[in-house]
Amino acid sequence: MSLFDDAKKVIPGGVNSPVRAFASVGGEPYFVERGYGSKVVDTNGKEYIDYVCSWGPLILGHCDQDVIRAVKECADKGTSYGAPTVRETKLAELITEMIPSIEMVRMVNSGTEAVMSAIRLARGFTNRDMIIKFEGCYHGHSDGLLVKAGSGLLTFGAPSSPGVPVSIAGNTLIAQYNDISTVDKLFLEYPGKIACVIVEPVAANMGVVPPEDNFLQKLKTSCEREGALLIFDEIITGFRLSLSGAQGYYGVTPDITALGKIIGGGLPVAAYGGRREIMKLVSPSGSVYQAGTLSGNPLAMAAGIATLEKLKTPGFYKKLKEKSDYLRCGMDENMSKLGLKYTLNSIESLSCLFFTEHKVDSYQTAISADTKIYAKYFHGMLERGIALAPAQFEAMFVSAAHTDADLDTTIKAHYETLKNL
Ligand SMILES: *Cc1c(COP(=O)(O)O)cnc(C)c1O
């Protein structure tokens, strides 16, 4: 009996989030004993250079000493009070300082909750019910967003989930990422009915697909014209592309932003924020209801503050990008040596190797990637001590803890793996 078999008896599929189960690559997941720096160590004592990085939060790597110290100091004073603490104000100040479009921010516990609440707020603000999302963009698992969702669901080949009422899904309209005409068509079809457009500014749950041709600016223009709000789901891109997220990186300002992952430094935190005029509608200052027993949890705030403070170190993102660029160049070189023409998309410290020779700039081109070859690639890398996401349509995350030696080891493993595919 494996640890996975034990888990499967008491946890659906043996995991607490579907993609961890290795369903799309086959085999059994490694169980992690501990992580440090760029590495995770499994229960058999095998070490891996980790590019999952908890699916994005660990931009500083595992077990960053400043983050761990902050959490320990905080835990010594208790783990939750259900009353305000100054840490909540401090993290909110850090976020509002770094991301100018966020004048006020509310903490929640998961990205799902942040996006769900942001959409409720957009509906409350505009008095409209319908929303537009993009095929292949993932925004958590709330009902209205499990409509042709990407990532885990995409991998499992289900267009939506049983249990989501048709009446709820009916308020979600689906457009195509990087194609503004599909958005404008929906606005034309449903005049005055659309509360918001929600987008991952860099789509990072269908692999990694950056915006092209001023797509984000065009979205902003269309939303303004139609009186709809623009929501950026920056749960991956926030504090990943730059200190001011994708919005700072591309110079496009959304009305509401959802944050998560990095802002918790590996603890469960997410947030949504935006213009004061909009955020004032959130209860108790306004009437759009939203609450949380553990929201603003002291341990999570401590981890978030310690993480964001470190990101302010001058040159942090430049160094991170250099690491990622080094890795990308190495992989590109490997592929030209081997005469392979797979598509490697990359932006800052996010990348994805698509097993297709097409340019990947849309959901349709992304899903043309060969997931069977990815599965072989994944296992080849894992055998060589490199932990990648166990699914094709996920990002590879480089952290500040990845060393030059790690990157060289990875490039070598990449060459050997591709050669033997
Ligand atoms: C991870 C993710 C979410 C969901 O966050 P959870 O904390 O898993 O609920 C939402 N949007 C994007 C873009 C994500 O990557």
The ligand as an SDF file (V2000), in Angstrom:
LIG
                    3D

 15 15  0  0  0  0  0  0  0  0999 V2000
   -4.8610   29.8590   -8.3640 C   0  0  0  0  0  0  0  0  0  0  0  0
   -5.7520   30.7910   -9.0650 C   0  0  0  0  0  0  0  0  0  0  0  0
   -7.0340   31.1000   -8.5850 C   0  0  0  0  0  0  0  0  0  0  0  0
   -7.6590   30.3900   -7.4230 C   0  0  0  0  0  0  0  0  0  0  0  0
   -6.9840   30.5930   -6.2430 O   0  0  0  0  0  0  0  0  0  0  0  0
   -7.2060   29.5270   -5.0650 P   0  0  0  0  0  0  0  0  0  0  0  0
   -6.4270   30.1090   -3.9260 O   0  0  0  0  0  0  0  0  0  0  0  0
   -6.6770   28.2190   -5.5750 O   0  0  0  0  0  0  0  0  0  0  0  0
   -8.6630   29.4620   -4.8040 O   0  0  0  0  0  0  0  0  0  0  0  0
   -7.7550   32.0720   -9.2470 C   0  0  0  0  0  0  0  0  0  0  0  0
   -7.2650   32.7150  -10.3110 N   0  0  0  0  0  0  0  0  0  0  0  0
   -6.0420   32.4300  -10.8100 C   0  0  0  0  0  0  0  0  0  0  0  0
   -5.5320   33.1930  -11.9870 C   0  0  0  0  0  0  0  0  0  0  0  0
   -5.2630   31.4420  -10.2220 C   0  0  0  0  0  0  0  0  0  0  0  0
   -4.0850   31.1350  -10.7590 O   0  0  0  0  0  0  0  0  0  0  0  0
  1  2  1  0
  2  3  1  0
  2 14  2  0
  3  4  1  0
  3 10  2  0
  4  5  1  0
  5  6  1  0
  6  7  2  0
  6  8  1  0
  6  9  1  0
 10 11  1  0
 11 12  2  0
 12 13  1  0
 12 14  1  0
 14 15  1  0
M  END
$$$$
